[in-house]
Amino acid sequence: MTIHTFVVAATTATALMATAASAADCAVDVEDPFDLEAAQINEIYDCLKDAMAEGYAKEGDEVASNFRSWTVSSTRPAVAGAHGNRLLQTFANDIAAEQYLKFAEEGVKMPVGSVLAKESITISKKKKQARIGPLFIMTKMEDGAISETADWLYAGIQPNGKVMKIKQSFCHDCHASYADQDMLAYPLEEVRVGN
């Protein structure tokens, strides 16, 4: 082993341990995510945000690698009850941002090419620990492209960067509850940007 190879291997191992430590060290003192206060949520997010972005981007997915440069829709993650009671933070690409951030409740029609990426954090009740959850992605396709989902393509990226296998109807059956909002759910009112 050359000195260069050793240094690269040692640097990689240190980076991996730092990432693993940051994910493992995010302890929480509640069992139910709905019991978290805003300051606790901010601490959890600060603890996981770098490892989250790095993990999602690991396999080179374009959305997972770039979503953090998009417009964030909330002042902090929040538990809305959907997506398994995870802490959620949604980012909108340039095409989606203007319409999405209106948080309109009826007559919404998102432009083709709109992409929303929703970070998620899971609270483990048994271990009282915060863990990185999937990155959930919605992409608005051309009119008529996927009529059974109102032209939304649902996707997800695992915390290790691998693409999730997602049954479109599983996602859409819930999002269909928001038909007047073009199938969009929004962050809780108290954390929406502009409120």
TORPA-4810 file (N, C-alpha, C, O; in nm, 3 decimals):
<nodes>
NODE_1_0.085_-0.118_0.000_0.000_0.000_0.000_0.089_0.124_0.000_0.178_0.137_0.084_M
NODE_2_0.066_0.214_-0.095_0.145_0.337_-0.099_0.096_0.433_0.007_-0.014_0.418_0.060_T
NODE_3_0.179_0.532_0.038_0.141_0.632_0.138_0.017_0.708_0.092_-0.070_0.742_0.173_I
NODE_4_0.008_0.736_-0.039_-0.109_0.807_-0.092_-0.237_0.725_-0.072_-0.339_0.778_-0.028_H
NODE_5_-0.230_0.595_-0.104_-0.346_0.508_-0.087_-0.386_0.501_0.059_-0.505_0.502_0.092_T
NODE_6_-0.286_0.492_0.148_-0.314_0.487_0.292_-0.383_0.615_0.339_-0.481_0.610_0.414_F
NODE_7_-0.332_0.730_0.295_-0.391_0.859_0.335_-0.534_0.870_0.285_-0.623_0.913_0.358_V
NODE_8_-0.557_0.832_0.159_-0.693_0.837_0.103_-0.785_0.744_0.182_-0.896_0.782_0.217_V
NODE_9_-0.739_0.622_0.210_-0.820_0.526_0.286_-0.849_0.577_0.426_-0.961_0.565_0.475_A
NODE_10_-0.749_0.635_0.492_-0.768_0.688_0.627_-0.864_0.806_0.627_-0.949_0.818_0.715_A
NODE_11_-0.851_0.893_0.526_-0.941_1.009_0.516_-1.085_0.963_0.492_-1.178_1.016_0.553_T
NODE_12_-1.102_0.866_0.404_-1.236_0.813_0.375_-1.296_0.748_0.499_-1.413_0.770_0.531_T
NODE_13_-1.216_0.669_0.570_-1.265_0.603_0.692_-1.305_0.706_0.796_-1.407_0.690_0.863_A
NODE_14_-1.225_0.812_0.811_-1.258_0.917_0.908_-1.388_0.987_0.870_-1.472_1.013_0.956_T
NODE_15_-1.404_1.016_0.741_-1.528_1.082_0.696_-1.649_0.993_0.720_-1.753_1.040_0.765_A
NODE_16_-1.635_0.862_0.691_-1.746_0.771_0.715_-1.779_0.760_0.863_-1.897_0.756_0.900_L
NODE_17_-1.678_0.755_0.948_-1.703_0.748_1.092_-1.770_0.875_1.142_-1.858_0.870_1.228_M
NODE_18_-1.727_0.991_1.087_-1.788_1.118_1.129_-1.934_1.122_1.089_-2.019_1.166_1.166_A
NODE_19_-1.964_1.074_0.967_-2.103_1.070_0.922_-2.184_0.975_1.009_-2.295_1.009_1.052_T
NODE_20_-2.131_0.857_1.035_-2.203_0.760_1.118_-2.221_0.812_1.259_-2.327_0.793_1.319_A
NODE_21_-2.119_0.878_1.312_-2.129_0.932_1.448_-2.234_1.041_1.455_-2.311_1.048_1.551_A
NODE_22_-2.237_1.128_1.352_-2.333_1.237_1.359_-2.475_1.183_1.354_-2.565_1.236_1.419_S
NODE_23_-2.497_1.076_1.276_-2.631_1.018_1.269_-2.664_0.944_1.398_-2.779_0.945_1.442_A
NODE_24_-2.565_0.879_1.458_-2.589_0.801_1.579_-2.598_0.889_1.704_-2.658_0.848_1.804_A
NODE_25_-2.541_1.006_1.699_-2.535_1.092_1.817_-2.655_1.186_1.831_-2.655_1.271_1.920_D
NODE_26_-2.754_1.174_1.749_-2.868_1.265_1.753_-2.976_1.209_1.844_-3.083_1.167_1.798_C
NODE_27_-2.948_1.209_1.971_-3.041_1.157_2.070_-3.156_1.255_2.090_-3.139_1.376_2.077_A
NODE_28_-3.271_1.201_2.122_-3.387_1.284_2.156_-3.441_1.236_2.290_-3.424_1.120_2.328_V
NODE_29_-3.506_1.326_2.361_-3.554_1.288_2.495_-3.705_1.267_2.498_-3.766_1.270_2.605_D
NODE_30_-3.764_1.244_2.381_-3.907_1.215_2.375_-3.928_1.089_2.289_-3.844_1.056_2.206_V
NODE_31_-4.038_1.022_2.310_-4.070_0.904_2.229_-4.161_0.938_2.112_-4.160_0.868_2.011_E
NODE_32_-4.239_1.043_2.125_-4.334_1.081_2.022_-4.287_1.209_1.954_-4.267_1.310_2.022_D
NODE_33_-4.267_1.207_1.822_-4.218_1.327_1.753_-4.310_1.449_1.770_-4.265_1.562_1.758_P
NODE_34_-4.439_1.425_1.799_-4.532_1.536_1.819_-4.503_1.610_1.950_-4.552_1.721_1.971_F
NODE_35_-4.423_1.550_2.037_-4.387_1.615_2.164_-4.263_1.703_2.153_-4.227_1.770_2.250_D
NODE_36_-4.199_1.705_2.037_-4.078_1.785_2.019_-4.111_1.934_2.012_-4.206_1.974_1.945_L
NODE_37_-4.032_2.013_2.081_-4.043_2.159_2.073_-3.961_2.208_1.955_-3.875_2.135_1.905_E
NODE_38_-3.985_2.332_1.909_-3.915_2.389_1.794_-3.764_2.385_1.814_-3.691_2.349_1.721_A
NODE_39_-3.715_2.421_1.931_-3.571_2.422_1.956_-3.511_2.282_1.945_-3.400_2.266_1.894_A
NODE_40_-3.585_2.181_1.991_-3.537_2.043_1.981_-3.530_1.999_1.835_-3.435_1.932_1.794_Q
NODE_41_-3.630_2.038_1.757_-3.632_2.003_1.615_-3.514_2.069_1.544_-3.449_2.006_1.460_I
NODE_42_-3.488_2.194_1.576_-3.373_2.262_1.515_-3.242_2.193_1.551_-3.154_2.181_1.465_N
NODE_43_-3.228_2.149_1.674_-3.107_2.077_1.716_-3.092_1.946_1.638_-2.983_1.912_1.593_E
NODE_44_-3.202_1.874_1.624_-3.199_1.748_1.548_-3.158_1.774_1.404_-3.073_1.705_1.349_I
NODE_45_-3.219_1.875_1.343_-3.188_1.906_1.204_-3.041_1.947_1.189_-2.973_1.903_1.097_Y
NODE_46_-2.993_2.031_1.280_-2.852_2.071_1.275_-2.761_1.950_1.289_-2.655_1.945_1.226_D
NODE_47_-2.800_1.854_1.369_-2.721_1.734_1.390_-2.715_1.646_1.264_-2.612_1.585_1.236_C
NODE_48_-2.824_1.640_1.189_-2.834_1.546_1.077_-2.818_1.608_0.939_-2.794_1.535_0.842_L
NODE_49_-2.831_1.740_0.925_-2.845_1.799_0.793_-2.729_1.771_0.698_-2.752_1.746_0.580_K
NODE_50_-2.606_1.773_0.746_-2.493_1.748_0.657_-2.488_1.602_0.614_-2.468_1.572_0.496_D
NODE_51_-2.506_1.511_0.710_-2.507_1.368_0.678_-2.624_1.334_0.585_-2.613_1.247_0.500_A
NODE_52_-2.737_1.405_0.603_-2.855_1.382_0.520_-2.824_1.419_0.374_-2.848_1.338_0.284_M
NODE_53_-2.773_1.538_0.352_-2.742_1.583_0.215_-2.638_1.492_0.151_-2.651_1.456_0.034_A
NODE_54_-2.536_1.454_0.226_-2.431_1.367_0.175_-2.485_1.229_0.140_-2.453_1.173_0.035_E
NODE_55_-2.568_1.173_0.227_-2.623_1.040_0.204_-2.715_1.036_0.084_-2.703_0.946_0.000_G
NODE_56_-2.807_1.131_0.073_-2.899_1.132_-0.040_-2.824_1.142_-0.173_-2.863_1.079_-0.271_Y
NODE_57_-2.717_1.221_-0.177_-2.643_1.245_-0.301_-2.543_1.136_-0.335_-2.482_1.140_-0.441_A
NODE_58_-2.526_1.039_-0.249_-2.420_0.939_-0.261_-2.418_0.865_-0.395_-2.311_0.834_-0.446_K
NODE_59_-2.535_0.837_-0.452_-2.541_0.762_-0.578_-2.552_0.853_-0.701_-2.566_0.805_-0.813_E
NODE_60_-2.546_0.986_-0.680_-2.544_1.079_-0.791_-2.678_1.119_-0.850_-2.682_1.182_-0.956_G
NODE_61_-2.789_1.083_-0.784_-2.919_1.125_-0.834_-2.922_1.278_-0.846_-2.879_1.349_-0.755_D
NODE_62_-2.972_1.329_-0.959_-2.969_1.473_-0.986_-3.048_1.553_-0.883_-2.999_1.654_-0.833_E
NODE_63_-3.169_1.510_-0.851_-3.250_1.582_-0.752_-3.183_1.574_-0.615_-3.170_1.675_-0.546_V
NODE_64_-3.141_1.454_-0.575_-3.080_1.435_-0.444_-2.951_1.514_-0.429_-2.913_1.551_-0.318_A
NODE_65_-2.883_1.539_-0.539_-2.757_1.614_-0.535_-2.777_1.765_-0.535_-2.686_1.839_-0.497_S
NODE_66_-2.895_1.812_-0.578_-2.913_1.956_-0.599_-3.025_2.021_-0.520_-3.032_2.144_-0.516_N
NODE_67_-3.113_1.945_-0.456_-3.234_2.003_-0.398_-3.205_2.109_-0.292_-3.285_2.201_-0.274_F
NODE_68_-3.095_2.100_-0.221_-3.064_2.196_-0.116_-3.040_2.338_-0.170_-3.042_2.434_-0.094_R
NODE_69_-3.016_2.351_-0.300_-2.998_2.484_-0.360_-3.132_2.544_-0.403_-3.137_2.658_-0.450_S
NODE_70_-3.241_2.469_-0.388_-3.374_2.515_-0.425_-3.434_2.600_-0.314_-3.370_2.625_-0.212_W
NODE_71_-3.557_2.643_-0.333_-3.629_2.724_-0.235_-3.688_2.635_-0.127_-3.762_2.541_-0.157_T
NODE_72_-3.656_2.666_-0.003_-3.711_2.589_0.109_-3.848_2.649_0.144_-3.866_2.770_0.139_V
NODE_73_-3.944_2.564_0.178_-4.081_2.610_0.198_-4.118_2.633_0.344_-4.228_2.679_0.375_S
NODE_74_-4.026_2.599_0.435_-4.058_2.615_0.578_-3.937_2.665_0.654_-3.823_2.652_0.608_S
NODE_75_-3.962_2.721_0.769_-3.855_2.777_0.853_-3.778_2.668_0.926_-3.666_2.691_0.973_T
NODE_76_-3.837_2.549_0.935_-3.773_2.434_0.999_-3.856_2.311_0.965_-3.971_2.324_0.921_R
NODE_77_-3.801_2.192_0.985_-3.884_2.072_0.966_-3.997_2.069_1.070_-3.988_2.132_1.176_P
NODE_78_-4.102_1.997_1.038_-4.215_1.983_1.130_-4.282_1.848_1.107_-4.267_1.787_1.001_A
NODE_79_-4.354_1.802_1.207_-4.428_1.676_1.197_-4.570_1.708_1.155_-4.645_1.773_1.228_V
NODE_80_-4.606_1.663_1.036_-4.741_1.689_0.986_-4.833_1.569_1.002_-4.954_1.580_0.983_A
NODE_81_-4.776_1.455_1.035_-4.856_1.333_1.048_-4.847_1.243_0.927_-4.860_1.121_0.939_G
NODE_82_-4.825_1.301_0.811_-4.807_1.221_0.690_-4.666_1.165_0.685_-4.580_1.205_0.765_A
NODE_83_-4.641_1.075_0.595_-4.508_1.017_0.578_-4.458_0.953_0.708_-4.340_0.967_0.743_H
NODE_84_-4.544_0.883_0.777_-4.503_0.807_0.894_-4.464_0.889_1.014_-4.375_0.850_1.090_G
NODE_85_-4.527_1.002_1.033_-4.499_1.091_1.147_-4.352_1.132_1.155_-4.295_1.146_1.263_N
NODE_86_-4.292_1.152_1.039_-4.154_1.199_1.033_-4.150_1.352_1.039_-4.250_1.419_1.011_R
NODE_87_-4.034_1.405_1.076_-4.008_1.548_1.060_-3.983_1.570_0.911_-3.905_1.497_0.850_L
NODE_88_-4.049_1.670_0.853_-4.041_1.692_0.709_-4.000_1.835_0.676_-4.039_1.929_0.744_L
NODE_89_-3.920_1.849_0.571_-3.880_1.981_0.521_-3.882_1.972_0.369_-3.813_1.887_0.311_Q
NODE_90_-3.960_2.058_0.303_-3.980_2.051_0.158_-3.906_2.163_0.085_-3.907_2.278_0.128_T
NODE_91_-3.842_2.126_-0.026_-3.773_2.220_-0.113_-3.841_2.216_-0.250_-3.881_2.109_-0.296_F
NODE_92_-3.853_2.333_-0.315_-3.918_2.343_-0.446_-3.818_2.395_-0.549_-3.747_2.492_-0.523_A
NODE_93_-3.812_2.330_-0.666_-3.722_2.380_-0.770_-3.775_2.513_-0.823_-3.884_2.556_-0.786_N
NODE_94_-3.697_2.577_-0.912_-3.734_2.709_-0.962_-3.869_2.710_-1.033_-3.942_2.809_-1.026_D
NODE_95_-3.903_2.602_-1.101_-4.030_2.595_-1.173_-4.147_2.589_-1.074_-4.252_2.648_-1.099_I
NODE_96_-4.130_2.518_-0.964_-4.238_2.496_-0.868_-4.252_2.606_-0.763_-4.362_2.629_-0.713_A
NODE_97_-4.143_2.672_-0.730_-4.139_2.758_-0.611_-4.249_2.863_-0.604_-4.318_2.874_-0.503_A
NODE_98_-4.267_2.941_-0.710_-4.364_3.051_-0.704_-4.505_3.001_-0.672_-4.571_3.055_-0.584_E
NODE_99_-4.550_2.899_-0.743_-4.685_2.846_-0.721_-4.695_2.775_-0.586_-4.791_2.797_-0.512_Q
NODE_100_-4.598_2.690_-0.554_-4.606_2.611_-0.431_-4.608_2.700_-0.307_-4.685_2.675_-0.213_Y
NODE_101_-4.524_2.804_-0.305_-4.515_2.890_-0.187_-4.634_2.983_-0.168_-4.638_3.060_-0.071_L
NODE_102_-4.731_2.978_-0.258_-4.857_3.049_-0.236_-4.942_2.974_-0.133_-5.028_3.032_-0.068_K
NODE_103_-4.916_2.843_-0.119_-4.990_2.755_-0.028_-5.142_2.767_-0.050_-5.220_2.765_0.045_F
NODE_104_-5.181_2.780_-0.178_-5.321_2.795_-0.214_-5.398_2.666_-0.187_-5.345_2.556_-0.201_A
NODE_105_-5.524_2.681_-0.147_-5.605_2.566_-0.110_-5.703_2.521_-0.217_-5.768_2.418_-0.202_E
NODE_106_-5.713_2.597_-0.325_-5.799_2.553_-0.436_-5.752_2.615_-0.566_-5.686_2.719_-0.568_E
NODE_107_-5.788_2.549_-0.675_-5.753_2.597_-0.808_-5.605_2.590_-0.841_-5.558_2.661_-0.930_G
NODE_108_-5.531_2.506_-0.772_-5.386_2.497_-0.795_-5.358_2.411_-0.918_-5.417_2.304_-0.934_V
NODE_109_-5.269_2.457_-1.002_-5.221_2.382_-1.119_-5.070_2.408_-1.127_-5.026_2.515_-1.168_K
NODE_110_-4.993_2.308_-1.087_-4.848_2.324_-1.088_-4.794_2.314_-1.230_-4.843_2.233_-1.309_M
NODE_111_-4.694_2.395_-1.263_-4.636_2.389_-1.398_-4.562_2.258_-1.423_-4.505_2.199_-1.331_P
NODE_112_-4.565_2.214_-1.547_-4.489_2.095_-1.587_-4.342_2.121_-1.556_-4.289_2.229_-1.584_V
NODE_113_-4.276_2.021_-1.499_-4.135_2.035_-1.462_-4.115_2.074_-1.317_-4.002_2.081_-1.269_G
NODE_114_-4.226_2.100_-1.246_-4.216_2.128_-1.103_-4.162_2.005_-1.032_-4.205_1.893_-1.059_S
NODE_115_-4.068_2.026_-0.941_-4.015_1.916_-0.860_-4.010_1.961_-0.715_-3.961_2.069_-0.683_V
NODE_116_-4.063_1.876_-0.628_-4.059_1.900_-0.484_-3.979_1.786_-0.422_-4.000_1.669_-0.454_L
NODE_117_-3.889_1.821_-0.333_-3.808_1.722_-0.262_-3.831_1.742_-0.113_-3.813_1.852_-0.061_A
NODE_118_-3.870_1.635_-0.045_-3.906_1.644_0.096_-3.810_1.559_0.179_-3.814_1.436_0.174_K
NODE_119_-3.723_1.627_0.256_-3.635_1.556_0.349_-3.720_1.499_0.461_-3.824_1.554_0.496_E
NODE_120_-3.673_1.387_0.518_-3.747_1.332_0.632_-3.651_1.281_0.738_-3.542_1.231_0.709_S
NODE_121_-3.696_1.294_0.861_-3.621_1.246_0.977_-3.716_1.161_1.060_-3.827_1.204_1.093_I
NODE_122_-3.672_1.041_1.094_-3.750_0.948_1.174_-3.705_0.954_1.318_-3.585_0.960_1.346_T
NODE_123_-3.799_0.954_1.411_-3.767_0.946_1.553_-3.790_0.802_1.598_-3.903_0.753_1.596_I
NODE_124_-3.683_0.736_1.640_-3.693_0.600_1.689_-3.741_0.603_1.834_-3.671_0.654_1.922_S
NODE_125_-3.858_0.548_1.859_-3.914_0.548_1.994_-3.833_0.460_2.088_-3.810_0.496_2.203_K
NODE_126_-3.791_0.343_2.038_-3.717_0.250_2.123_-3.582_0.306_2.164_-3.543_0.299_2.280_K
NODE_127_-3.510_0.362_2.067_-3.374_0.408_2.095_-3.368_0.555_2.135_-3.264_0.606_2.175_K
NODE_128_-3.484_0.625_2.123_-3.489_0.769_2.147_-3.378_0.839_2.069_-3.291_0.907_2.125_K
NODE_129_-3.384_0.818_1.938_-3.280_0.868_1.851_-3.342_0.918_1.721_-3.440_0.862_1.672_Q
NODE_130_-3.283_1.022_1.666_-3.326_1.074_1.537_-3.242_1.009_1.428_-3.120_1.001_1.439_A
NODE_131_-3.308_0.963_1.323_-3.242_0.897_1.211_-3.287_0.961_1.080_-3.399_1.012_1.068_R
NODE_132_-3.199_0.959_0.983_-3.231_1.011_0.851_-3.332_0.919_0.785_-3.313_0.797_0.780_I
NODE_133_-3.440_0.978_0.735_-3.541_0.904_0.660_-3.521_0.928_0.511_-3.424_0.992_0.471_G
NODE_134_-3.611_0.877_0.428_-3.599_0.894_0.283_-3.618_1.039_0.238_-3.676_1.120_0.310_P
NODE_135_-3.568_1.069_0.120_-3.597_1.194_0.050_-3.712_1.160_-0.044_-3.695_1.080_-0.137_L
NODE_136_-3.828_1.221_-0.022_-3.946_1.196_-0.105_-3.950_1.300_-0.216_-3.927_1.418_-0.192_F
NODE_137_-3.979_1.256_-0.339_-3.973_1.346_-0.456_-4.102_1.335_-0.536_-4.153_1.226_-0.561_I
NODE_138_-4.155_1.451_-0.576_-4.271_1.459_-0.666_-4.231_1.542_-0.787_-4.176_1.651_-0.773_M
NODE_139_-4.258_1.490_-0.907_-4.226_1.561_-1.030_-4.352_1.571_-1.115_-4.418_1.471_-1.141_T
NODE_140_-4.386_1.693_-1.156_-4.504_1.715_-1.241_-4.467_1.690_-1.386_-4.382_1.759_-1.443_K
NODE_141_-4.532_1.590_-1.446_-4.505_1.550_-1.584_-4.599_1.623_-1.680_-4.685_1.700_-1.637_M
NODE_142_-4.580_1.599_-1.809_-4.665_1.658_-1.912_-4.810_1.616_-1.892_-4.837_1.508_-1.839_E
NODE_143_-4.905_1.701_-1.933_-5.047_1.666_-1.924_-5.074_1.534_-1.994_-5.034_1.514_-2.109_D
NODE_144_-5.141_1.442_-1.923_-5.178_1.313_-1.978_-5.069_1.207_-1.968_-5.091_1.093_-2.008_G
NODE_145_-4.952_1.241_-1.914_-4.842_1.146_-1.907_-4.871_1.031_-1.810_-4.839_0.916_-1.839_A
NODE_146_-4.932_1.063_-1.696_-4.965_0.960_-1.597_-5.102_0.998_-1.539_-5.112_1.051_-1.429_I
NODE_147_-5.205_0.969_-1.614_-5.340_1.015_-1.577_-5.385_0.961_-1.441_-5.459_1.029_-1.370_S
NODE_148_-5.341_0.840_-1.404_-5.386_0.782_-1.277_-5.326_0.851_-1.155_-5.371_0.827_-1.042_E
NODE_149_-5.225_0.938_-1.174_-5.169_1.014_-1.061_-5.176_1.164_-1.086_-5.099_1.241_-1.027_T
NODE_150_-5.267_1.206_-1.173_-5.281_1.348_-1.208_-5.148_1.404_-1.259_-5.115_1.520_-1.236_A
NODE_151_-5.073_1.318_-1.330_-4.946_1.354_-1.394_-4.832_1.380_-1.296_-4.734_1.446_-1.332_D
NODE_152_-4.842_1.331_-1.175_-4.732_1.337_-1.079_-4.656_1.205_-1.081_-4.717_1.098_-1.082_W
NODE_153_-4.525_1.214_-1.081_-4.439_1.098_-1.067_-4.380_1.103_-0.926_-4.314_1.199_-0.889_L
NODE_154_-4.406_0.998_-0.848_-4.357_0.991_-0.711_-4.230_0.907_-0.707_-4.222_0.802_-0.772_Y
NODE_155_-4.131_0.953_-0.632_-4.005_0.881_-0.621_-3.948_0.901_-0.481_-4.000_0.980_-0.402_A
NODE_156_-3.843_0.829_-0.454_-3.777_0.844_-0.324_-3.633_0.798_-0.331_-3.597_0.711_-0.409_G
NODE_157_-3.553_0.859_-0.247_-3.412_0.824_-0.235_-3.388_0.782_-0.090_-3.426_0.854_0.003_I
NODE_158_-3.326_0.668_-0.072_-3.295_0.620_0.062_-3.179_0.702_0.121_-3.108_0.770_0.047_Q
NODE_159_-3.160_0.696_0.252_-3.053_0.771_0.315_-2.913_0.736_0.264_-2.818_0.812_0.285_P
NODE_160_-2.899_0.621_0.198_-2.769_0.582_0.142_-2.758_0.619_-0.006_-2.661_0.580_-0.072_N
NODE_161_-2.855_0.695_-0.059_-2.850_0.741_-0.197_-2.914_0.649_-0.298_-2.925_0.685_-0.415_G
NODE_162_-2.957_0.532_-0.257_-3.018_0.437_-0.349_-3.164_0.473_-0.375_-3.234_0.521_-0.286_K
NODE_163_-3.209_0.449_-0.498_-3.346_0.479_-0.538_-3.440_0.380_-0.469_-3.414_0.260_-0.466_V
NODE_164_-3.549_0.432_-0.414_-3.650_0.347_-0.350_-3.745_0.292_-0.455_-3.773_0.358_-0.556_M
NODE_165_-3.795_0.174_-0.431_-3.902_0.121_-0.514_-4.033_0.171_-0.454_-4.066_0.140_-0.339_K
NODE_166_-4.105_0.250_-0.531_-4.228_0.311_-0.481_-4.344_0.274_-0.572_-4.338_0.290_-0.693_I
NODE_167_-4.449_0.226_-0.511_-4.572_0.198_-0.584_-4.645_0.332_-0.598_-4.681_0.394_-0.497_K
NODE_168_-4.668_0.377_-0.720_-4.727_0.508_-0.744_-4.862_0.524_-0.673_-4.890_0.631_-0.618_Q
NODE_169_-4.943_0.421_-0.673_-5.075_0.431_-0.610_-5.063_0.449_-0.459_-5.148_0.513_-0.397_S
NODE_170_-4.960_0.394_-0.398_-4.941_0.408_-0.254_-4.927_0.555_-0.217_-4.989_0.602_-0.121_F
NODE_171_-4.846_0.628_-0.293_-4.828_0.772_-0.267_-4.953_0.849_-0.308_-5.004_0.933_-0.233_C
NODE_172_-5.001_0.819_-0.428_-5.111_0.899_-0.482_-5.241_0.882_-0.404_-5.319_0.977_-0.394_H
NODE_173_-5.266_0.766_-0.349_-5.390_0.746_-0.273_-5.400_0.847_-0.159_-5.511_0.891_-0.126_D
NODE_174_-5.290_0.883_-0.099_-5.291_0.985_0.008_-5.297_1.125_-0.053_-5.377_1.208_-0.009_C
NODE_175_-5.214_1.151_-0.154_-5.210_1.284_-0.215_-5.342_1.320_-0.282_-5.372_1.439_-0.298_H
NODE_176_-5.421_1.222_-0.321_-5.551_1.249_-0.384_-5.645_1.324_-0.290_-5.744_1.384_-0.335_A
NODE_177_-5.616_1.322_-0.162_-5.696_1.398_-0.065_-5.683_1.549_-0.086_-5.761_1.627_-0.033_S
NODE_178_-5.582_1.588_-0.165_-5.555_1.731_-0.189_-5.579_1.767_-0.335_-5.502_1.842_-0.394_Y
NODE_179_-5.686_1.713_-0.392_-5.713_1.733_-0.535_-5.724_1.880_-0.574_-5.677_1.918_-0.681_A
NODE_180_-5.784_1.964_-0.489_-5.798_2.107_-0.521_-5.664_2.180_-0.517_-5.651_2.291_-0.569_D
NODE_181_-5.565_2.116_-0.456_-5.431_2.175_-0.444_-5.333_2.105_-0.539_-5.212_2.104_-0.515_Q
NODE_182_-5.385_2.046_-0.648_-5.306_1.969_-0.743_-5.224_1.861_-0.671_-5.107_1.839_-0.702_D
NODE_183_-5.288_1.795_-0.575_-5.233_1.680_-0.501_-5.122_1.719_-0.403_-5.048_1.632_-0.357_M
NODE_184_-5.109_1.846_-0.372_-5.000_1.892_-0.286_-5.043_1.911_-0.142_-5.146_1.973_-0.114_L
NODE_185_-4.964_1.858_-0.052_-4.977_1.891_0.089_-4.873_1.999_0.116_-4.773_2.009_0.045_A
NODE_186_-4.896_2.078_0.218_-4.804_2.187_0.251_-4.749_2.169_0.391_-4.802_2.092_0.471_Y
NODE_187_-4.640_2.241_0.421_-4.591_2.239_0.560_-4.698_2.294_0.654_-4.788_2.366_0.611_P
NODE_188_-4.688_2.260_0.782_-4.779_2.317_0.881_-4.775_2.469_0.875_-4.669_2.527_0.849_L
NODE_189_-4.889_2.534_0.897_-4.897_2.679_0.886_-4.792_2.753_0.966_-4.734_2.851_0.919_E
NODE_190_-4.768_2.706_1.090_-4.676_2.782_1.176_-4.531_2.781_1.130_-4.451_2.859_1.180_E
NODE_191_-4.496_2.693_1.036_-4.356_2.691_0.989_-4.343_2.732_0.842_-4.232_2.732_0.789_V
NODE_192_-4.453_2.766_0.777_-4.445_2.805_0.635_-4.365_2.934_0.618_-4.377_3.027_0.697_R
NODE_193_-4.283_2.936_0.513_-4.208_3.055_0.480_-4.309_3.166_0.449_-4.405_3.143_0.376_V
NODE_194_-4.287_3.284_0.504_-4.377_3.397_0.480_-4.484_3.413_0.585_-4.557_3.512_0.582_G
NODE_195_-4.497_3.320_0.678_-4.598_3.332_0.785_-4.536_3.386_0.911_-4.605_3.403_1.012_N
</nodes>
